[in-house]
């Protein structure tokens, strides 16, 4: 999972077996290198979290492929998303490239996609020829699981639009233009995956602020809840707050309308650290952040007809349980009538 959106740091230095000699594996291990794929090695990251290590090794596999493949190879799909610094729930374990002719066979660790790329679909990042962000998110929307694809498309829209909370109308107008361009790329490419991609792109939102927040939203909308408002603004007791997800329900009942403001909040791992590096955060600073967050939650819950559901990393893999928690405050007949979206659940194999 990429944490810093749009990161474009230099590729790791990859050492091939040909650089080491006849006893390449022994020589590599002897100097502390780790193998990223057959015949390619890289220096490991020191004291890095698991996600950073996985991303480092995946990027090294791309760098190794770049050294081995002929000049002009275009990296695409998850590999392009990785190079652009888009969010990925899982670092890709294979390298994706797009080429004009159909390959005679697939190579281990290398996925060759066939397609015609217009010059406007290709760019260069850190010396690599890759698909543009727009083309990358269109490709990922068609080929990845819709949950994972929505994470990529959200981050691509966020990177391209740099949304501002105080310019929502302008941002959403620009988002619709971007959505139309991406859908144009979806329709012009291979037929397979189009229906899924249409659903993913339609539900993408540049105001998503983390990949796991996107997953919680995917759990909700794929099972039939309406699209929430992201980063909705509220003023309570003289203070301004923005919420991760906000649903406004106005449902007719038996002579009594049901009205509810449902807030969904994702508590990320860095929530209480602020913008400072974790090593420099003192217990006192963390305590202040927790107190501020508690006051924020109390203020938001004090609004009339408001309910809040908080999620954390554990809920990401407990999809049905997370959905039931969201729906617990809603009328049972309404929940029973919700219609899941097969194209978002990953249940469509055709266009």
Protein Blocks (a to p, Z undefined) as FASTA:
>chain_A
ZZbghiacdcdddddfklnojmlmlmmmmnopacfbghiacdddehiafklmmmmmmmmm
mmmmmmmmcghiacehjllmmmnopacfbdcfbdcdddfbdcfbdcehiacddddddfkl
pcceehiacddfklmmmmmmmmmcfklmmmmmmmmmmmmnopafklmmmmmmmmmmmmmm
mmmmmmmmcfehklmmmmmmmmgcfkbcbfklmmmmmmmmmnopacddehiacdeehiac
ddfbdcddddddehiacddddddddddfklmnojadfklpcfklmmmmmmmmmmmmmmmm
mpghiacddddfklmmmmmlmmmmmmmmpcfklmmmpccdfklnopafbZZ
